[in-house]
Amino acid sequence: MGVDENVEVKQENASEHMDSFEASTSGKWEAMFTPVDMEGRAIDMADFDLTPTEEELEAMKKEPAYGQKVLYYMADGCTAGPTVAAHLGYYEEAGLEAEGVKGNSYTEALGSGQATVAVGHIATMLVPITNNVDITFVGGAHIGCKSLYVLADSEYNTTEDLKGTNISAPNGIGKSDYNITCLLLDADGIDPQEDVNITAVSADACLTAMTNGEISAALLSDTFAYGLVKDGTLKCVRSLLDEDFADENCCMIAMNRTFVKENPVISKKITQAVQKAHSYMRDNPEEATQMLLDQGWNGGSYEMNVMLNNSLQFGLDQDFTEVSLRDVVEKYVRLGLIQNMDNTDEIMSIAWTPVLD
């Protein structure tokens, strides 16, 4: 099941934000993707001059990674920031030479030092960080991107209705989809360990599993599910784009922690380059989306991708990111998603390295 290239987008439905259930059942599905205005959320680096100052350049020359290539993890869609930074020449502007690397897991690539920088889910990397994987977060990438979906003609209209049922976290128990599902349920006072049974059904198989009654709901990417709501197959009961999640990061800029410790100024310049790319993507959603489509980094219709990309509000302020990450850490500890550490300050000391400060 692929992304529909011809899915309809009605811009007139997106004049103001609606939360997930109302938007998906009112005929105004586009309204969920209208960003909630929030002061202080965005980092503004669109016009930032990345050229190293004399002081920065002298400091960079003393760091062990000086003269080595920045290895950015090549990714598409909402995690394409480091790749876009290379495409737009921002690493070079920052006095760096960069090379893209590919792999099966950005967590493994960063932790092993095979990649220097990547963008990915907090939900993917936070627990490994507490298990001594050599990664730290250095900046906020964007909000949103995944939601809980049910069949449109089902009896499930709220997360409360999902109690006692099976819910799919497609990429597996203990992984990012599982962790995000836990946060969405917990926000409504539902115990994800006791009130529901979270299981793993692949995204492609979720619709059949819902139809057969094997699962009630599934956490899906909004890109994947968008057309299925438009054609009346699915409705959305909870989303990271709902107003109460508008102040929470979804994805982060992450780097190898040892690299950051040994190369603080180079790490700052790398992060600046990626955040300048994010600012470009946020400020120019139409132009950026066309570029992503042209490069094969987005799939589906232009109109849908413009709307979805704009909803993500790429490039998050440092203070906003720190507050949001701390909140997520506290929830992970309380929910037992992090099991071998229980002190928020200690977790933050390894998970968050604000190189732009």
C-alpha positions as CSV (number, residue, x, y, z in Angstrom):
1,M,0.0,0.0,0.0
2,G,1.8,3.1,-1.2
3,V,1.2,6.9,-0.9
4,D,-1.6,8.1,-3.3
5,E,0.0,10.4,-5.9
6,N,-3.4,12.0,-6.6
7,V,-4.9,12.5,-3.2
8,E,-7.1,15.5,-2.8
9,V,-6.2,18.5,-0.7
10,K,-8.7,21.2,0.0
11,Q,-6.9,24.3,1.2
12,E,-10.2,26.0,2.2
13,N,-10.5,23.4,5.0
14,A,-7.2,24.5,6.5
15,S,-8.1,28.0,7.7
16,E,-7.7,27.1,11.3
17,H,-6.5,24.2,13.3
18,M,-8.7,21.3,14.4
19,D,-7.6,18.4,16.6
20,S,-7.5,14.9,15.1
21,F,-10.9,13.4,15.6
22,E,-12.8,16.5,14.8
23,A,-10.8,17.1,11.6
24,S,-11.0,13.5,10.4
25,T,-14.7,13.2,10.9
26,S,-15.9,16.7,9.9
27,G,-14.8,16.6,6.3
28,K,-12.1,19.0,7.1
29,W,-9.2,16.6,7.5
30,E,-6.7,19.2,6.2
31,A,-7.4,21.3,9.4
32,M,-5.4,18.9,11.6
33,F,-2.3,19.9,9.6
34,T,-2.7,23.7,10.2
35,P,0.0,24.5,12.8
36,V,-1.0,25.6,16.2
37,D,0.6,29.1,16.7
38,M,3.2,29.0,19.5
39,E,5.5,31.8,20.5
40,G,9.1,30.8,21.0
41,R,8.9,27.4,19.2
42,A,10.9,28.3,16.1
43,I,14.6,28.8,15.8
44,D,15.3,31.5,13.1
45,M,18.5,30.8,11.2
46,A,17.3,31.5,7.7
47,D,19.6,34.5,7.3
48,F,22.4,33.3,9.6
49,D,25.9,33.5,8.2
50,L,27.5,30.2,8.8
51,T,31.0,31.4,8.0
52,P,33.2,30.6,11.0
53,T,34.5,33.7,12.9
54,E,38.2,34.0,13.3
55,E,37.8,32.8,16.9
56,E,35.7,29.8,15.8
57,L,38.1,28.8,13.1
58,E,41.1,28.9,15.4
59,A,39.2,26.7,17.9
60,M,38.1,24.3,15.1
61,K,41.7,23.8,14.0
62,K,42.6,22.6,17.5
63,E,39.8,19.9,17.5
64,P,40.6,16.3,16.4
65,A,38.0,16.2,13.7
66,Y,39.3,19.3,11.9
67,G,39.8,18.5,8.2
68,Q,37.7,15.4,8.4
69,K,34.5,15.0,6.5
70,V,31.2,15.4,8.4
71,L,29.3,12.1,7.9
72,Y,25.6,13.0,7.7
73,Y,23.1,10.2,7.7
74,M,21.2,10.3,4.4
75,A,17.4,10.3,5.1
76,D,14.3,11.5,3.4
77,G,10.9,13.0,4.4
78,C,10.8,14.7,7.8
79,T,14.3,13.5,8.7
80,A,16.0,15.0,5.7
81,G,17.4,18.1,7.4
82,P,21.1,17.0,7.3
83,T,20.7,15.9,3.7
84,V,19.1,19.2,2.7
85,A,21.9,21.1,4.5
86,A,24.4,19.3,2.2
87,H,22.2,19.9,-0.9
88,L,22.0,23.7,-0.2
89,G,25.8,23.9,0.5
90,Y,25.4,24.8,4.2
91,Y,28.2,22.6,5.5
92,E,30.6,24.2,3.1
93,E,29.4,27.6,4.2
94,A,30.2,26.6,7.7
95,G,33.7,25.7,6.7
96,L,33.1,21.9,6.7
97,E,33.4,19.2,4.1
98,A,30.5,16.7,4.2
99,E,29.7,13.3,2.9
100,G,26.4,11.3,3.1
101,V,26.3,7.8,4.5
102,K,23.5,5.3,4.4
103,G,22.6,2.4,6.8
104,N,19.8,0.4,8.3
105,S,19.6,2.4,11.5
106,Y,20.6,6.0,12.3
107,T,20.9,5.0,16.0
108,E,23.5,2.3,15.2
109,A,25.3,4.6,12.8
110,L,25.6,7.4,15.2
111,G,26.4,5.2,18.2
112,S,29.2,3.5,16.3
113,G,30.6,6.7,14.9
114,Q,29.8,5.7,11.3
115,A,27.7,8.8,11.1
116,T,28.4,12.2,12.7
117,V,24.9,13.7,12.6
118,A,21.3,12.6,11.9
119,V,17.7,13.6,12.5
120,G,15.4,11.0,14.1
121,H,12.7,10.3,16.6
122,I,13.3,11.0,20.3
123,A,11.3,7.8,20.7
124,T,13.9,5.9,18.8
125,M,17.1,7.2,20.5
126,L,16.2,8.2,24.0
127,V,16.1,4.7,25.6
128,P,19.4,3.6,23.8
129,I,21.1,6.7,25.1
130,T,20.2,5.6,28.7
131,N,21.6,2.2,27.8
132,N,25.1,3.7,27.0
133,V,24.7,4.1,23.3
134,D,27.1,6.9,22.4
135,I,24.5,9.5,21.2
136,T,23.4,12.9,22.4
137,F,20.7,15.3,21.1
138,V,22.0,18.8,20.0
139,G,18.9,20.5,18.6
140,G,15.2,20.2,17.9
141,A,14.1,19.2,14.4
142,H,10.3,19.3,14.3
143,I,6.9,18.4,15.9
144,G,4.2,16.0,14.8
145,C,4.2,13.3,12.1
146,K,2.4,10.2,13.7
147,S,-1.1,9.6,14.9
148,L,-3.5,6.8,16.1
149,Y,-5.9,5.7,13.4
150,V,-9.0,3.5,13.5
151,L,-11.5,2.3,10.9
152,A,-13.8,5.2,10.0
153,D,-17.0,3.0,10.5
154,S,-15.8,1.6,13.8
155,E,-17.2,2.2,17.3
156,Y,-13.9,3.8,18.4
157,N,-14.0,7.5,18.7
158,T,-11.7,8.3,21.5
159,T,-8.6,6.7,23.1
160,E,-10.9,5.7,26.0
161,D,-12.9,3.5,23.6
162,L,-9.6,1.6,22.9
163,K,-9.4,0.2,26.4
164,G,-9.3,-3.6,26.4
165,T,-8.3,-3.8,22.8
166,N,-5.2,-4.5,20.7
167,I,-3.3,-1.5,19.2
168,S,-0.5,-1.9,16.7
169,A,2.8,-0.2,17.1
170,P,4.1,-1.2,13.7
171,N,7.8,-1.2,14.1
172,G,7.8,-3.3,17.3
173,I,7.4,-3.4,21.0
174,G,9.9,-1.2,22.8
175,K,10.7,0.7,19.7
176,S,9.6,4.2,18.6
177,D,6.0,3.5,17.6
178,Y,5.5,1.7,20.9
179,N,6.9,4.7,22.9
180,I,4.8,7.2,20.9
181,T,1.7,5.2,21.4
182,C,2.3,5.1,25.1
183,L,2.7,8.9,25.2
184,L,-0.5,9.4,23.3
185,L,-2.5,7.1,25.5
186,D,-0.9,8.4,28.7
187,A,-2.0,12.0,27.8
188,D,-5.6,10.8,28.1
189,G,-5.1,9.0,31.4
190,I,-4.9,5.5,29.9
191,D,-2.3,3.1,31.2
192,P,-0.5,1.7,28.1
193,Q,0.7,-1.3,30.0
194,E,-2.6,-2.2,31.8
195,D,-5.5,-0.8,29.8
196,V,-4.6,-1.9,26.3
197,N,-2.5,-4.5,24.6
198,I,0.1,-3.0,22.3
199,T,1.2,-5.4,19.6
200,A,3.2,-5.3,16.4
201,V,1.5,-5.4,13.1
202,S,3.3,-3.9,10.1
203,A,1.9,-0.7,8.7
204,D,1.0,-2.4,5.4
205,A,-1.0,-5.1,7.2
206,C,-2.8,-2.8,9.7
207,L,-5.8,-2.1,7.5
208,T,-6.5,-5.8,7.0
209,A,-5.9,-6.5,10.7
210,M,-8.4,-3.8,11.6
211,T,-11.0,-5.1,9.2
212,N,-10.5,-8.6,10.6
213,G,-10.9,-7.4,14.2
214,E,-7.4,-8.3,15.2
215,I,-6.6,-4.8,16.2
216,S,-8.6,-1.7,17.0
217,A,-6.1,1.0,16.1
218,A,-2.6,1.6,14.7
219,L,0.0,4.2,15.1
220,L,0.7,5.3,11.5
221,S,2.7,8.1,9.8
222,D,0.3,10.9,8.7
223,T,1.8,10.7,5.2
224,F,0.9,7.0,5.0
225,A,-2.6,7.5,6.4
226,Y,-3.6,10.8,4.8
227,G,-5.3,9.4,1.7
228,L,-7.0,6.7,3.8
229,V,-8.8,9.3,5.8
230,K,-9.7,11.3,2.7
231,D,-11.3,8.2,1.1
232,G,-13.3,7.4,4.2
233,T,-11.4,4.3,5.2
234,L,-9.8,5.6,8.4
235,K,-10.4,8.3,11.1
236,C,-7.9,9.6,13.6
237,V,-8.5,9.5,17.3
238,R,-5.2,11.0,18.6
239,S,-2.2,12.8,17.1
240,L,1.1,14.3,17.9
241,L,-0.4,17.3,15.9
242,D,-3.2,17.8,18.5
243,E,-3.0,21.1,20.3
244,D,-1.8,19.6,23.6
245,F,1.3,18.1,21.8
246,A,2.1,21.3,19.9
247,D,4.8,22.1,22.5
248,E,6.6,18.7,22.2
249,N,9.4,17.7,19.9
250,C,8.9,14.7,17.8
251,C,12.3,14.5,16.1
252,M,15.8,15.8,17.1
253,I,19.1,16.5,15.6
254,A,21.4,13.9,17.1
255,M,25.2,13.4,17.0
256,N,27.8,11.0,18.3
257,R,28.3,12.0,21.9
258,T,32.1,11.4,22.0
259,F,32.4,13.5,18.8
260,V,30.5,16.4,20.4
261,K,32.6,16.2,23.5
262,E,35.9,16.2,21.6
263,N,34.8,18.7,18.9
264,P,32.5,21.3,20.5
265,V,33.0,24.1,17.9
266,I,32.7,21.8,14.9
267,S,29.6,20.3,16.4
268,K,28.1,23.8,16.8
269,K,28.8,24.6,13.2
270,I,27.2,21.2,12.0
271,T,24.1,21.9,14.1
272,Q,23.9,25.5,12.8
273,A,24.1,24.1,9.2
274,V,21.2,21.6,9.8
275,Q,19.1,24.2,11.6
276,K,19.6,26.7,8.7
277,A,18.3,23.9,6.5
278,H,15.3,23.4,8.8
279,S,14.6,27.2,8.8
280,Y,14.6,27.1,5.0
281,M,12.2,24.2,5.0
282,R,9.9,25.9,7.5
283,D,9.9,29.3,5.8
284,N,9.6,28.0,2.3
285,P,7.3,25.0,2.4
286,E,6.3,25.1,-1.3
287,E,9.9,25.5,-2.6
288,A,11.3,23.0,-0.1
289,T,8.7,20.4,-0.9
290,Q,9.3,20.7,-4.7
291,M,13.0,20.2,-4.0
292,L,12.3,17.2,-1.8
293,L,10.1,15.7,-4.5
294,D,12.6,16.4,-7.2
295,Q,15.4,14.7,-5.2
296,G,13.2,11.7,-4.4
297,W,13.1,12.6,-0.7
298,N,9.3,13.0,-0.5
299,G,6.7,10.7,-2.1
300,G,3.1,11.4,-3.0
301,S,1.3,14.5,-4.2
302,Y,2.9,18.0,-4.1
303,E,-0.1,19.6,-2.4
304,M,-0.3,16.9,0.3
305,N,3.5,17.2,1.0
306,V,3.4,21.0,1.2
307,M,0.6,20.7,3.8
308,L,2.3,17.9,5.8
309,N,5.7,19.5,5.7
310,N,4.3,22.8,6.9
311,S,2.6,21.1,9.8
312,L,5.9,19.9,11.1
313,Q,7.3,23.4,11.8
314,F,10.9,22.4,11.1
315,G,13.7,24.0,13.3
316,L,12.9,24.3,17.0
317,D,14.2,26.8,19.5
318,Q,16.9,25.6,21.9
319,D,15.0,26.5,25.1
320,F,11.8,25.1,23.7
321,T,13.6,21.9,22.9
322,E,15.2,21.5,26.3
323,V,11.9,22.0,28.1
324,S,10.1,19.6,25.8
325,L,12.9,16.9,26.0
326,R,12.9,17.1,29.8
327,D,9.1,16.6,29.8
328,V,9.5,13.5,27.6
329,V,12.2,12.1,29.8
330,E,10.1,12.5,32.9
331,K,7.2,10.7,31.1
332,Y,9.5,7.9,29.9
333,V,10.7,7.3,33.5
334,R,7.2,7.4,35.0
335,L,5.9,4.9,32.3
336,G,8.8,2.6,32.7
337,L,10.0,3.1,29.2
338,I,13.4,4.0,30.7
339,Q,14.3,1.3,33.2
340,N,17.9,1.6,34.1
341,M,18.0,5.3,35.1
342,D,15.4,7.2,37.1
343,N,17.0,10.6,37.7
344,T,15.8,13.2,35.1
345,D,18.8,15.5,35.6
346,E,21.3,12.6,35.1
347,I,19.4,11.5,31.9
348,M,19.4,15.0,30.6
349,S,23.1,15.4,31.2
350,I,23.8,12.7,28.6
351,A,20.8,13.1,26.3
352,W,21.0,16.9,25.8
353,T,24.1,18.8,24.7
354,P,23.0,22.3,23.7
355,V,25.9,23.1,21.4
356,L,24.3,26.4,20.2
357,D,24.2,27.9,23.7
